[in-house]
Amino acid sequence: MKKPFLLSAICYLLFAIVGCGYVTHSALPPGIRVAVPMLKNSTYHSDVETKVTKEIIKKFVTEGTQISSPENADFLLSGELVGYDKKTLRWVGGVKDKIEEYRLTLSVKITYKDLRNNEVIFSETISGDTDYFPDDTESTEAYVIKKDEDTAVQEAAKDLAKNIVDRICEQW
């Protein structure tokens, strides 16, 4: 009689532990309004700041956070795109002329400010990246999904937005 009770108690405890920390709403308090003006761009790559800004806003909205104008916001997330780094990860057969895979990293220097008391919460550089196989690669591997650089920029922007919003949510 004790074994079924003990077994069910252990199962209940395991389910409780596994479910800890999972939430379906924003980690930010309800009603918080965040302003996200267009990022500045100090790289030589045009329009990347637009893609990153849109992804940040989209991530906030997905998290359930209100986006507002700076005049009506509680917090301001401002920043500047400071890095667009494309590195070669590998070459076809080790030949330096034939690149098979790249890693694209985008970096933004952001400042997150509480507008209610005019206090900077943090200011730091955050990065996001993606690995990709260029359209013209000669790779015949089945797992290789070829992408153009614009698609890679979009994926790196999504990763960067996730990292930024996660960093902001850590404050709460």
CNS distance restraints for C-alpha pairs under 8 A (distance, minus, plus):
assign (resid   1 and name CA) (resid   5 and name CA) 6.94 0.50 0.50
assign (resid   2 and name CA) (resid   6 and name CA) 6.02 0.50 0.50
assign (resid   3 and name CA) (resid   7 and name CA) 5.95 0.50 0.50
assign (resid   4 and name CA) (resid   8 and name CA) 6.08 0.50 0.50
assign (resid   5 and name CA) (resid   9 and name CA) 6.08 0.50 0.50
assign (resid   6 and name CA) (resid  10 and name CA) 6.16 0.50 0.50
assign (resid   7 and name CA) (resid  11 and name CA) 6.23 0.50 0.50
assign (resid   8 and name CA) (resid  12 and name CA) 6.08 0.50 0.50
assign (resid   9 and name CA) (resid  13 and name CA) 6.16 0.50 0.50
assign (resid  10 and name CA) (resid  14 and name CA) 6.20 0.50 0.50
assign (resid  11 and name CA) (resid  15 and name CA) 6.25 0.50 0.50
assign (resid  12 and name CA) (resid  16 and name CA) 6.17 0.50 0.50
assign (resid  13 and name CA) (resid  17 and name CA) 6.19 0.50 0.50
assign (resid  14 and name CA) (resid  18 and name CA) 6.11 0.50 0.50
assign (resid  15 and name CA) (resid  19 and name CA) 6.12 0.50 0.50
assign (resid  16 and name CA) (resid  20 and name CA) 6.36 0.50 0.50
assign (resid  25 and name CA) (resid  63 and name CA) 6.19 0.50 0.50
assign (resid  25 and name CA) (resid  64 and name CA) 6.30 0.50 0.50
assign (resid  26 and name CA) (resid  30 and name CA) 7.77 0.50 0.50
assign (resid  26 and name CA) (resid  63 and name CA) 4.61 0.50 0.50
assign (resid  26 and name CA) (resid  64 and name CA) 5.27 0.50 0.50
assign (resid  26 and name CA) (resid  65 and name CA) 6.56 0.50 0.50
assign (resid  27 and name CA) (resid  63 and name CA) 7.66 0.50 0.50
assign (resid  27 and name CA) (resid 169 and name CA) 5.68 0.50 0.50
assign (resid  27 and name CA) (resid 172 and name CA) 6.84 0.50 0.50
assign (resid  28 and name CA) (resid  32 and name CA) 7.02 0.50 0.50
assign (resid  28 and name CA) (resid  65 and name CA) 7.20 0.50 0.50
assign (resid  28 and name CA) (resid 169 and name CA) 6.04 0.50 0.50
assign (resid  28 and name CA) (resid 172 and name CA) 6.29 0.50 0.50
assign (resid  29 and name CA) (resid 172 and name CA) 7.92 0.50 0.50
assign (resid  30 and name CA) (resid  65 and name CA) 7.50 0.50 0.50
assign (resid  31 and name CA) (resid  65 and name CA) 7.47 0.50 0.50
assign (resid  31 and name CA) (resid  66 and name CA) 7.08 0.50 0.50
assign (resid  32 and name CA) (resid  65 and name CA) 6.53 0.50 0.50
assign (resid  32 and name CA) (resid  66 and name CA) 6.43 0.50 0.50
assign (resid  32 and name CA) (resid  73 and name CA) 7.83 0.50 0.50
assign (resid  32 and name CA) (resid  74 and name CA) 6.33 0.50 0.50
assign (resid  32 and name CA) (resid  75 and name CA) 7.86 0.50 0.50
assign (resid  33 and name CA) (resid  65 and name CA) 6.64 0.50 0.50
assign (resid  33 and name CA) (resid  66 and name CA) 4.79 0.50 0.50
assign (resid  33 and name CA) (resid  67 and name CA) 5.59 0.50 0.50
assign (resid  33 and name CA) (resid  68 and name CA) 5.79 0.50 0.50
assign (resid  33 and name CA) (resid  72 and name CA) 7.57 0.50 0.50
assign (resid  33 and name CA) (resid  73 and name CA) 4.87 0.50 0.50
assign (resid  33 and name CA) (resid  74 and name CA) 5.25 0.50 0.50
assign (resid  33 and name CA) (resid  75 and name CA) 6.48 0.50 0.50
assign (resid  34 and name CA) (resid  65 and name CA) 7.36 0.50 0.50
assign (resid  34 and name CA) (resid  66 and name CA) 6.26 0.50 0.50
assign (resid  34 and name CA) (resid  67 and name CA) 5.02 0.50 0.50
assign (resid  34 and name CA) (resid  68 and name CA) 5.69 0.50 0.50
assign (resid  34 and name CA) (resid  69 and name CA) 7.85 0.50 0.50
assign (resid  34 and name CA) (resid  70 and name CA) 7.77 0.50 0.50
assign (resid  34 and name CA) (resid  73 and name CA) 5.28 0.50 0.50
assign (resid  34 and name CA) (resid  74 and name CA) 5.97 0.50 0.50
assign (resid  34 and name CA) (resid  75 and name CA) 4.78 0.50 0.50
assign (resid  34 and name CA) (resid  76 and name CA) 5.71 0.50 0.50
assign (resid  34 and name CA) (resid  77 and name CA) 7.11 0.50 0.50
assign (resid  35 and name CA) (resid  67 and name CA) 5.69 0.50 0.50
assign (resid  35 and name CA) (resid  68 and name CA) 4.92 0.50 0.50
assign (resid  35 and name CA) (resid  69 and name CA) 5.31 0.50 0.50
assign (resid  35 and name CA) (resid  70 and name CA) 5.12 0.50 0.50
assign (resid  35 and name CA) (resid  73 and name CA) 5.62 0.50 0.50
assign (resid  35 and name CA) (resid  74 and name CA) 7.79 0.50 0.50
assign (resid  35 and name CA) (resid  75 and name CA) 6.22 0.50 0.50
assign (resid  35 and name CA) (resid  76 and name CA) 4.80 0.50 0.50
assign (resid  35 and name CA) (resid  77 and name CA) 6.15 0.50 0.50
assign (resid  36 and name CA) (resid  53 and name CA) 7.38 0.50 0.50
assign (resid  36 and name CA) (resid  56 and name CA) 7.95 0.50 0.50
assign (resid  36 and name CA) (resid  57 and name CA) 6.91 0.50 0.50
assign (resid  36 and name CA) (resid  67 and name CA) 7.22 0.50 0.50
assign (resid  36 and name CA) (resid  68 and name CA) 7.66 0.50 0.50
assign (resid  36 and name CA) (resid  69 and name CA) 7.74 0.50 0.50
assign (resid  36 and name CA) (resid  70 and name CA) 7.82 0.50 0.50
assign (resid  36 and name CA) (resid  76 and name CA) 6.27 0.50 0.50
assign (resid  36 and name CA) (resid  77 and name CA) 5.20 0.50 0.50
assign (resid  36 and name CA) (resid  78 and name CA) 6.28 0.50 0.50
assign (resid  37 and name CA) (resid  53 and name CA) 7.65 0.50 0.50
assign (resid  37 and name CA) (resid  70 and name CA) 7.92 0.50 0.50
assign (resid  37 and name CA) (resid  77 and name CA) 7.36 0.50 0.50
assign (resid  37 and name CA) (resid  78 and name CA) 6.32 0.50 0.50
assign (resid  38 and name CA) (resid  49 and name CA) 7.18 0.50 0.50
assign (resid  38 and name CA) (resid  50 and name CA) 6.73 0.50 0.50
assign (resid  38 and name CA) (resid  53 and name CA) 5.91 0.50 0.50
assign (resid  38 and name CA) (resid  78 and name CA) 7.73 0.50 0.50
assign (resid  39 and name CA) (resid  49 and name CA) 5.54 0.50 0.50
assign (resid  39 and name CA) (resid  50 and name CA) 7.20 0.50 0.50
assign (resid  39 and name CA) (resid  52 and name CA) 7.89 0.50 0.50
assign (resid  39 and name CA) (resid  53 and name CA) 6.21 0.50 0.50
assign (resid  39 and name CA) (resid  78 and name CA) 6.49 0.50 0.50
assign (resid  39 and name CA) (resid  79 and name CA) 5.19 0.50 0.50
assign (resid  39 and name CA) (resid  80 and name CA) 5.15 0.50 0.50
assign (resid  39 and name CA) (resid  81 and name CA) 6.66 0.50 0.50
assign (resid  40 and name CA) (resid  49 and name CA) 6.55 0.50 0.50
assign (resid  40 and name CA) (resid  79 and name CA) 6.42 0.50 0.50
assign (resid  40 and name CA) (resid  80 and name CA) 4.40 0.50 0.50
assign (resid  40 and name CA) (resid  81 and name CA) 6.05 0.50 0.50
assign (resid  41 and name CA) (resid  46 and name CA) 7.82 0.50 0.50
assign (resid  41 and name CA) (resid  48 and name CA) 7.78 0.50 0.50
assign (resid  41 and name CA) (resid  49 and name CA) 5.88 0.50 0.50
assign (resid  41 and name CA) (resid  80 and name CA) 5.54 0.50 0.50
assign (resid  41 and name CA) (resid  81 and name CA) 4.74 0.50 0.50
assign (resid  41 and name CA) (resid  82 and name CA) 6.75 0.50 0.50
assign (resid  42 and name CA) (resid  80 and name CA) 6.89 0.50 0.50
assign (resid  42 and name CA) (resid  81 and name CA) 5.94 0.50 0.50
assign (resid  42 and name CA) (resid  82 and name CA) 5.50 0.50 0.50
assign (resid  42 and name CA) (resid  83 and name CA) 7.91 0.50 0.50
assign (resid  43 and name CA) (resid  81 and name CA) 6.78 0.50 0.50
assign (resid  43 and name CA) (resid  82 and name CA) 6.06 0.50 0.50
assign (resid  43 and name CA) (resid  83 and name CA) 6.41 0.50 0.50
assign (resid  43 and name CA) (resid  84 and name CA) 6.65 0.50 0.50
assign (resid  45 and name CA) (resid  84 and name CA) 7.55 0.50 0.50
assign (resid  47 and name CA) (resid  51 and name CA) 6.71 0.50 0.50
assign (resid  48 and name CA) (resid  52 and name CA) 6.26 0.50 0.50
assign (resid  48 and name CA) (resid 153 and name CA) 7.35 0.50 0.50
assign (resid  49 and name CA) (resid  53 and name CA) 6.01 0.50 0.50
assign (resid  49 and name CA) (resid  80 and name CA) 7.91 0.50 0.50
assign (resid  49 and name CA) (resid  81 and name CA) 6.29 0.50 0.50
assign (resid  50 and name CA) (resid  54 and name CA) 6.15 0.50 0.50
assign (resid  51 and name CA) (resid  55 and name CA) 6.22 0.50 0.50
assign (resid  51 and name CA) (resid 154 and name CA) 6.74 0.50 0.50
assign (resid  51 and name CA) (resid 157 and name CA) 6.57 0.50 0.50
assign (resid  52 and name CA) (resid  56 and name CA) 6.20 0.50 0.50
assign (resid  52 and name CA) (resid 154 and name CA) 7.84 0.50 0.50
assign (resid  52 and name CA) (resid 157 and name CA) 4.88 0.50 0.50
assign (resid  52 and name CA) (resid 158 and name CA) 7.25 0.50 0.50
assign (resid  52 and name CA) (resid 160 and name CA) 7.46 0.50 0.50
assign (resid  52 and name CA) (resid 161 and name CA) 6.76 0.50 0.50
assign (resid  53 and name CA) (resid  57 and name CA) 6.31 0.50 0.50
assign (resid  54 and name CA) (resid  58 and name CA) 6.07 0.50 0.50
assign (resid  55 and name CA) (resid  59 and name CA) 6.04 0.50 0.50
assign (resid  55 and name CA) (resid 157 and name CA) 6.42 0.50 0.50
assign (resid  55 and name CA) (resid 158 and name CA) 5.69 0.50 0.50
assign (resid  55 and name CA) (resid 161 and name CA) 5.71 0.50 0.50
assign (resid  56 and name CA) (resid  60 and name CA) 6.28 0.50 0.50
assign (resid  56 and name CA) (resid 158 and name CA) 7.65 0.50 0.50
assign (resid  56 and name CA) (resid 161 and name CA) 4.55 0.50 0.50
assign (resid  56 and name CA) (resid 162 and name CA) 7.35 0.50 0.50
assign (resid  56 and name CA) (resid 164 and name CA) 7.54 0.50 0.50
assign (resid  56 and name CA) (resid 165 and name CA) 7.21 0.50 0.50
assign (resid  57 and name CA) (resid  61 and name CA) 6.20 0.50 0.50
assign (resid  57 and name CA) (resid  67 and name CA) 7.17 0.50 0.50
assign (resid  58 and name CA) (resid  62 and name CA) 6.10 0.50 0.50
assign (resid  59 and name CA) (resid  63 and name CA) 6.20 0.50 0.50
assign (resid  59 and name CA) (resid 161 and name CA) 6.54 0.50 0.50
assign (resid  59 and name CA) (resid 162 and name CA) 6.60 0.50 0.50
assign (resid  59 and name CA) (resid 165 and name CA) 7.05 0.50 0.50
assign (resid  60 and name CA) (resid  64 and name CA) 6.42 0.50 0.50
assign (resid  60 and name CA) (resid  65 and name CA) 5.29 0.50 0.50
assign (resid  60 and name CA) (resid  66 and name CA) 7.39 0.50 0.50
assign (resid  60 and name CA) (resid  67 and name CA) 7.52 0.50 0.50
assign (resid  60 and name CA) (resid 165 and name CA) 6.78 0.50 0.50
assign (resid  61 and name CA) (resid  65 and name CA) 5.27 0.50 0.50
assign (resid  61 and name CA) (resid  66 and name CA) 6.47 0.50 0.50
assign (resid  61 and name CA) (resid  67 and name CA) 7.21 0.50 0.50
assign (resid  67 and name CA) (resid  73 and name CA) 7.79 0.50 0.50
assign (resid  68 and name CA) (resid  72 and name CA) 6.12 0.50 0.50
assign (resid  68 and name CA) (resid  73 and name CA) 5.46 0.50 0.50
assign (resid  69 and name CA) (resid  73 and name CA) 6.01 0.50 0.50
assign (resid  70 and name CA) (resid  75 and name CA) 7.90 0.50 0.50
assign (resid  70 and name CA) (resid  76 and name CA) 6.63 0.50 0.50
assign (resid  73 and name CA) (resid 115 and name CA) 7.14 0.50 0.50
assign (resid  74 and name CA) (resid 114 and name CA) 6.18 0.50 0.50
assign (resid  74 and name CA) (resid 115 and name CA) 5.29 0.50 0.50
assign (resid  74 and name CA) (resid 116 and name CA) 5.77 0.50 0.50
assign (resid  75 and name CA) (resid 112 and name CA) 7.05 0.50 0.50
assign (resid  75 and name CA) (resid 113 and name CA) 5.53 0.50 0.50
assign (resid  75 and name CA) (resid 114 and name CA) 4.59 0.50 0.50
assign (resid  75 and name CA) (resid 115 and name CA) 5.19 0.50 0.50
assign (resid  75 and name CA) (resid 116 and name CA) 7.47 0.50 0.50
assign (resid  76 and name CA) (resid 111 and name CA) 7.86 0.50 0.50
assign (resid  76 and name CA) (resid 112 and name CA) 5.79 0.50 0.50
assign (resid  76 and name CA) (resid 113 and name CA) 5.15 0.50 0.50
assign (resid  76 and name CA) (resid 114 and name CA) 6.60 0.50 0.50
assign (resid  76 and name CA) (resid 115 and name CA) 6.66 0.50 0.50
assign (resid  77 and name CA) (resid 110 and name CA) 6.83 0.50 0.50
assign (resid  77 and name CA) (resid 111 and name CA) 5.82 0.50 0.50
assign (resid  77 and name CA) (resid 112 and name CA) 4.67 0.50 0.50
assign (resid  77 and name CA) (resid 113 and name CA) 6.54 0.50 0.50
assign (resid  78 and name CA) (resid 110 and name CA) 5.67 0.50 0.50
assign (resid  78 and name CA) (resid 111 and name CA) 5.39 0.50 0.50
assign (resid  78 and name CA) (resid 112 and name CA) 6.65 0.50 0.50
assign (resid  79 and name CA) (resid 108 and name CA) 6.40 0.50 0.50
assign (resid  79 and name CA) (resid 109 and name CA) 5.39 0.50 0.50
assign (resid  79 and name CA) (resid 110 and name CA) 4.12 0.50 0.50
assign (resid  79 and name CA) (resid 111 and name CA) 6.01 0.50 0.50
assign (resid  80 and name CA) (resid 108 and name CA) 5.45 0.50 0.50
assign (resid  80 and name CA) (resid 109 and name CA) 5.33 0.50 0.50
assign (resid  80 and name CA) (resid 110 and name CA) 6.56 0.50 0.50
assign (resid  81 and name CA) (resid 106 and name CA) 7.50 0.50 0.50
assign (resid  81 and name CA) (resid 107 and name CA) 5.98 0.50 0.50
assign (resid  81 and name CA) (resid 108 and name CA) 4.37 0.50 0.50
assign (resid  81 and name CA) (resid 109 and name CA) 6.48 0.50 0.50
assign (resid  82 and name CA) (resid 106 and name CA) 7.86 0.50 0.50
assign (resid  82 and name CA) (resid 107 and name CA) 5.67 0.50 0.50
assign (resid  82 and name CA) (resid 108 and name CA) 5.44 0.50 0.50
assign (resid  82 and name CA) (resid 109 and name CA) 6.49 0.50 0.50
assign (resid  83 and name CA) (resid 105 and name CA) 7.35 0.50 0.50
assign (resid  83 and name CA) (resid 106 and name CA) 5.34 0.50 0.50
assign (resid  83 and name CA) (resid 107 and name CA) 4.55 0.50 0.50
assign (resid  83 and name CA) (resid 108 and name CA) 6.75 0.50 0.50
assign (resid  84 and name CA) (resid 104 and name CA) 7.21 0.50 0.50
assign (resid  84 and name CA) (resid 105 and name CA) 5.90 0.50 0.50
assign (resid  84 and name CA) (resid 106 and name CA) 4.84 0.50 0.50
assign (resid  84 and name CA) (resid 107 and name CA) 6.66 0.50 0.50
assign (resid  85 and name CA) (resid 103 and name CA) 7.94 0.50 0.50
assign (resid  85 and name CA) (resid 104 and name CA) 5.68 0.50 0.50
assign (resid  85 and name CA) (resid 105 and name CA) 5.07 0.50 0.50
assign (resid  85 and name CA) (resid 106 and name CA) 6.49 0.50 0.50
assign (resid  86 and name CA) (resid 102 and name CA) 6.52 0.50 0.50
assign (resid  86 and name CA) (resid 103 and name CA) 5.68 0.50 0.50
assign (resid  86 and name CA) (resid 104 and name CA) 4.48 0.50 0.50
assign (resid  86 and name CA) (resid 105 and name CA) 6.43 0.50 0.50
assign (resid  87 and name CA) (resid 102 and name CA) 5.53 0.50 0.50
assign (resid  87 and name CA) (resid 103 and name CA) 5.28 0.50 0.50
assign (resid  87 and name CA) (resid 104 and name CA) 6.53 0.50 0.50
assign (resid  88 and name CA) (resid  99 and name CA) 6.92 0.50 0.50
assign (resid  88 and name CA) (resid 101 and name CA) 6.15 0.50 0.50
assign (resid  88 and name CA) (resid 102 and name CA) 4.56 0.50 0.50
assign (resid  88 and name CA) (resid 103 and name CA) 6.44 0.50 0.50
assign (resid  89 and name CA) (resid 100 and name CA) 7.72 0.50 0.50
assign (resid  89 and name CA) (resid 101 and name CA) 5.35 0.50 0.50
assign (resid  89 and name CA) (resid 102 and name CA) 5.18 0.50 0.50
assign (resid  89 and name CA) (resid 103 and name CA) 6.49 0.50 0.50
assign (resid  90 and name CA) (resid  94 and name CA) 7.20 0.50 0.50
assign (resid  90 and name CA) (resid  99 and name CA) 6.30 0.50 0.50
assign (resid  90 and name CA) (resid 100 and name CA) 5.69 0.50 0.50
assign (resid  90 and name CA) (resid 101 and name CA) 5.39 0.50 0.50
assign (resid  90 and name CA) (resid 102 and name CA) 7.30 0.50 0.50
assign (resid  91 and name CA) (resid  95 and name CA) 5.73 0.50 0.50
assign (resid  91 and name CA) (resid  96 and name CA) 6.09 0.50 0.50
assign (resid  91 and name CA) (resid  97 and name CA) 7.65 0.50 0.50
assign (resid  91 and name CA) (resid  98 and name CA) 5.62 0.50 0.50
assign (resid  91 and name CA) (resid  99 and name CA) 4.33 0.50 0.50
assign (resid  91 and name CA) (resid 100 and name CA) 4.87 0.50 0.50
assign (resid  91 and name CA) (resid 101 and name CA) 6.90 0.50 0.50
assign (resid  92 and name CA) (resid  96 and name CA) 7.94 0.50 0.50
assign (resid  92 and name CA) (resid  98 and name CA) 5.53 0.50 0.50
assign (resid  92 and name CA) (resid  99 and name CA) 5.99 0.50 0.50
assign (resid  92 and name CA) (resid 100 and name CA) 5.41 0.50 0.50
assign (resid  92 and name CA) (resid 138 and name CA) 7.32 0.50 0.50
assign (resid  92 and name CA) (resid 139 and name CA) 7.18 0.50 0.50
assign (resid  95 and name CA) (resid  99 and name CA) 7.75 0.50 0.50
assign (resid  98 and name CA) (resid 137 and name CA) 7.48 0.50 0.50
assign (resid  99 and name CA) (resid 137 and name CA) 6.83 0.50 0.50
assign (resid 100 and name CA) (resid 133 and name CA) 5.88 0.50 0.50
assign (resid 100 and name CA) (resid 134 and name CA) 6.90 0.50 0.50
assign (resid 100 and name CA) (resid 137 and name CA) 5.31 0.50 0.50
assign (resid 100 and name CA) (resid 138 and name CA) 7.15 0.50 0.50
assign (resid 100 and name CA) (resid 139 and name CA) 6.73 0.50 0.50
assign (resid 101 and name CA) (resid 131 and name CA) 7.04 0.50 0.50
assign (resid 101 and name CA) (resid 132 and name CA) 5.66 0.50 0.50
assign (resid 101 and name CA) (resid 133 and name CA) 4.55 0.50 0.50
assign (resid 101 and name CA) (resid 134 and name CA) 6.70 0.50 0.50
assign (resid 101 and name CA) (resid 137 and name CA) 7.96 0.50 0.50
assign (resid 102 and name CA) (resid 131 and name CA) 5.62 0.50 0.50
assign (resid 102 and name CA) (resid 132 and name CA) 5.40 0.50 0.50
assign (resid 102 and name CA) (resid 133 and name CA) 6.34 0.50 0.50
assign (resid 102 and name CA) (resid 134 and name CA) 7.55 0.50 0.50
assign (resid 103 and name CA) (resid 129 and name CA) 6.86 0.50 0.50
assign (resid 103 and name CA) (resid 130 and name CA) 5.69 0.50 0.50
assign (resid 103 and name CA) (resid 131 and name CA) 4.27 0.50 0.50
assign (resid 103 and name CA) (resid 132 and name CA) 6.35 0.50 0.50
assign (resid 104 and name CA) (resid 129 and name CA) 5.43 0.50 0.50
assign (resid 104 and name CA) (resid 130 and name CA) 5.50 0.50 0.50
assign (resid 104 and name CA) (resid 131 and name CA) 6.29 0.50 0.50
assign (resid 104 and name CA) (resid 132 and name CA) 7.85 0.50 0.50
assign (resid 104 and name CA) (resid 152 and name CA) 6.97 0.50 0.50
assign (resid 104 and name CA) (resid 153 and name CA) 7.24 0.50 0.50
assign (resid 104 and name CA) (resid 156 and name CA) 6.87 0.50 0.50
assign (resid 105 and name CA) (resid 127 and name CA) 6.63 0.50 0.50
assign (resid 105 and name CA) (resid 128 and name CA) 5.69 0.50 0.50
assign (resid 105 and name CA) (resid 129 and name CA) 4.21 0.50 0.50
assign (resid 105 and name CA) (resid 130 and name CA) 6.73 0.50 0.50
assign (resid 105 and name CA) (resid 156 and name CA) 6.55 0.50 0.50
assign (resid 106 and name CA) (resid 127 and name CA) 5.49 0.50 0.50
assign (resid 106 and name CA) (resid 128 and name CA) 5.43 0.50 0.50
assign (resid 106 and name CA) (resid 129 and name CA) 6.17 0.50 0.50
assign (resid 106 and name CA) (resid 156 and name CA) 6.47 0.50 0.50
assign (resid 106 and name CA) (resid 157 and name CA) 7.05 0.50 0.50
assign (resid 106 and name CA) (resid 160 and name CA) 7.05 0.50 0.50
assign (resid 107 and name CA) (resid 125 and name CA) 6.52 0.50 0.50
assign (resid 107 and name CA) (resid 126 and name CA) 5.61 0.50 0.50
assign (resid 107 and name CA) (resid 127 and name CA) 4.20 0.50 0.50
assign (resid 107 and name CA) (resid 128 and name CA) 6.57 0.50 0.50
assign (resid 107 and name CA) (resid 160 and name CA) 7.59 0.50 0.50
assign (resid 108 and name CA) (resid 125 and name CA) 5.41 0.50 0.50
assign (resid 108 and name CA) (resid 126 and name CA) 5.49 0.50 0.50
assign (resid 108 and name CA) (resid 127 and name CA) 6.36 0.50 0.50
assign (resid 109 and name CA) (resid 123 and name CA) 7.20 0.50 0.50
assign (resid 109 and name CA) (resid 124 and name CA) 5.52 0.50 0.50
assign (resid 109 and name CA) (resid 125 and name CA) 4.09 0.50 0.50
assign (resid 109 and name CA) (resid 126 and name CA) 6.45 0.50 0.50
assign (resid 110 and name CA) (resid 123 and name CA) 5.57 0.50 0.50
assign (resid 110 and name CA) (resid 124 and name CA) 5.62 0.50 0.50
assign (resid 110 and name CA) (resid 125 and name CA) 6.06 0.50 0.50
assign (resid 110 and name CA) (resid 126 and name CA) 7.38 0.50 0.50
assign (resid 111 and name CA) (resid 120 and name CA) 7.08 0.50 0.50
assign (resid 111 and name CA) (resid 121 and name CA) 7.71 0.50 0.50
assign (resid 111 and name CA) (resid 122 and name CA) 5.91 0.50 0.50
assign (resid 111 and name CA) (resid 123 and name CA) 4.21 0.50 0.50
assign (resid 111 and name CA) (resid 124 and name CA) 6.68 0.50 0.50
assign (resid 112 and name CA) (resid 120 and name CA) 6.04 0.50 0.50
assign (resid 112 and name CA) (resid 121 and name CA) 5.61 0.50 0.50
assign (resid 112 and name CA) (resid 122 and name CA) 5.51 0.50 0.50
assign (resid 112 and name CA) (resid 123 and name CA) 6.30 0.50 0.50
assign (resid 112 and name CA) (resid 168 and name CA) 7.75 0.50 0.50
assign (resid 113 and name CA) (resid 118 and name CA) 6.84 0.50 0.50
assign (resid 113 and name CA) (resid 119 and name CA) 5.69 0.50 0.50
assign (resid 113 and name CA) (resid 120 and name CA) 4.21 0.50 0.50
assign (resid 113 and name CA) (resid 121 and name CA) 5.37 0.50 0.50
assign (resid 113 and name CA) (resid 122 and name CA) 7.19 0.50 0.50
assign (resid 114 and name CA) (resid 118 and name CA) 5.58 0.50 0.50
assign (resid 114 and name CA) (resid 119 and name CA) 5.19 0.50 0.50
assign (resid 114 and name CA) (resid 120 and name CA) 6.16 0.50 0.50
assign (resid 114 and name CA) (resid 121 and name CA) 6.61 0.50 0.50
assign (resid 115 and name CA) (resid 119 and name CA) 6.80 0.50 0.50
assign (resid 126 and name CA) (resid 160 and name CA) 7.17 0.50 0.50
assign (resid 126 and name CA) (resid 163 and name CA) 7.12 0.50 0.50
assign (resid 126 and name CA) (resid 164 and name CA) 6.64 0.50 0.50
assign (resid 127 and name CA) (resid 160 and name CA) 5.54 0.50 0.50
assign (resid 127 and name CA) (resid 163 and name CA) 7.35 0.50 0.50
assign (resid 128 and name CA) (resid 156 and name CA) 5.37 0.50 0.50
assign (resid 128 and name CA) (resid 157 and name CA) 6.62 0.50 0.50
assign (resid 128 and name CA) (resid 158 and name CA) 7.67 0.50 0.50
assign (resid 128 and name CA) (resid 159 and name CA) 4.87 0.50 0.50
assign (resid 128 and name CA) (resid 160 and name CA) 3.80 0.50 0.50
assign (resid 128 and name CA) (resid 161 and name CA) 7.60 0.50 0.50
assign (resid 128 and name CA) (resid 163 and name CA) 6.90 0.50 0.50
assign (resid 129 and name CA) (resid 155 and name CA) 7.47 0.50 0.50
assign (resid 129 and name CA) (resid 156 and name CA) 4.41 0.50 0.50
assign (resid 129 and name CA) (resid 157 and name CA) 7.59 0.50 0.50
assign (resid 129 and name CA) (resid 159 and name CA) 6.24 0.50 0.50
assign (resid 129 and name CA) (resid 160 and name CA) 6.96 0.50 0.50
assign (resid 130 and name CA) (resid 152 and name CA) 6.45 0.50 0.50
assign (resid 130 and name CA) (resid 155 and name CA) 6.29 0.50 0.50
assign (resid 130 and name CA) (resid 156 and name CA) 5.13 0.50 0.50
assign (resid 130 and name CA) (resid 159 and name CA) 7.70 0.50 0.50
assign (resid 131 and name CA) (resid 152 and name CA) 7.52 0.50 0.50
assign (resid 132 and name CA) (resid 145 and name CA) 7.65 0.50 0.50
assign (resid 132 and name CA) (resid 146 and name CA) 6.86 0.50 0.50
assign (resid 132 and name CA) (resid 147 and name CA) 6.33 0.50 0.50
assign (resid 132 and name CA) (resid 152 and name CA) 6.58 0.50 0.50
assign (resid 133 and name CA) (resid 137 and name CA) 6.55 0.50 0.50
assign (resid 133 and name CA) (resid 144 and name CA) 6.85 0.50 0.50
assign (resid 133 and name CA) (resid 145 and name CA) 6.59 0.50 0.50
assign (resid 133 and name CA) (resid 146 and name CA) 4.86 0.50 0.50
assign (resid 133 and name CA) (resid 147 and name CA) 5.95 0.50 0.50
assign (resid 133 and name CA) (resid 148 and name CA) 8.00 0.50 0.50
assign (resid 134 and name CA) (resid 146 and name CA) 5.48 0.50 0.50
assign (resid 134 and name CA) (resid 147 and name CA) 5.29 0.50 0.50
assign (resid 134 and name CA) (resid 148 and name CA) 5.62 0.50 0.50
assign (resid 134 and name CA) (resid 149 and name CA) 7.14 0.50 0.50
assign (resid 135 and name CA) (resid 146 and name CA) 5.07 0.50 0.50
assign (resid 135 and name CA) (resid 147 and name CA) 5.39 0.50 0.50
assign (resid 135 and name CA) (resid 148 and name CA) 5.62 0.50 0.50
assign (resid 137 and name CA) (resid 146 and name CA) 7.62 0.50 0.50
assign (resid 139 and name CA) (resid 144 and name CA) 7.29 0.50 0.50
assign (resid 140 and name CA) (resid 144 and name CA) 7.48 0.50 0.50
assign (resid 147 and name CA) (resid 151 and name CA) 6.15 0.50 0.50
assign (resid 147 and name CA) (resid 152 and name CA) 6.75 0.50 0.50
assign (resid 148 and name CA) (resid 152 and name CA) 6.54 0.50 0.50
assign (resid 149 and name CA) (resid 153 and name CA) 6.14 0.50 0.50
assign (resid 150 and name CA) (resid 154 and name CA) 6.36 0.50 0.50
assign (resid 151 and name CA) (resid 155 and name CA) 6.35 0.50 0.50
assign (resid 152 and name CA) (resid 156 and name CA) 6.09 0.50 0.50
assign (resid 153 and name CA) (resid 157 and name CA) 6.00 0.50 0.50
assign (resid 154 and name CA) (resid 158 and name CA) 6.33 0.50 0.50
assign (resid 155 and name CA) (resid 159 and name CA) 6.36 0.50 0.50
assign (resid 156 and name CA) (resid 160 and name CA) 6.05 0.50 0.50
assign (resid 157 and name CA) (resid 161 and name CA) 6.06 0.50 0.50
assign (resid 158 and name CA) (resid 162 and name CA) 6.21 0.50 0.50
assign (resid 159 and name CA) (resid 163 and name CA) 6.25 0.50 0.50
assign (resid 160 and name CA) (resid 164 and name CA) 6.18 0.50 0.50
assign (resid 161 and name CA) (resid 165 and name CA) 6.14 0.50 0.50
assign (resid 162 and name CA) (resid 166 and name CA) 5.93 0.50 0.50
assign (resid 163 and name CA) (resid 167 and name CA) 6.09 0.50 0.50
assign (resid 164 and name CA) (resid 168 and name CA) 6.36 0.50 0.50
assign (resid 165 and name CA) (resid 169 and name CA) 6.13 0.50 0.50
assign (resid 166 and name CA) (resid 170 and name CA) 6.27 0.50 0.50
assign (resid 167 and name CA) (resid 171 and name CA) 7.24 0.50 0.50
assign (resid 168 and name CA) (resid 172 and name CA) 7.75 0.50 0.50
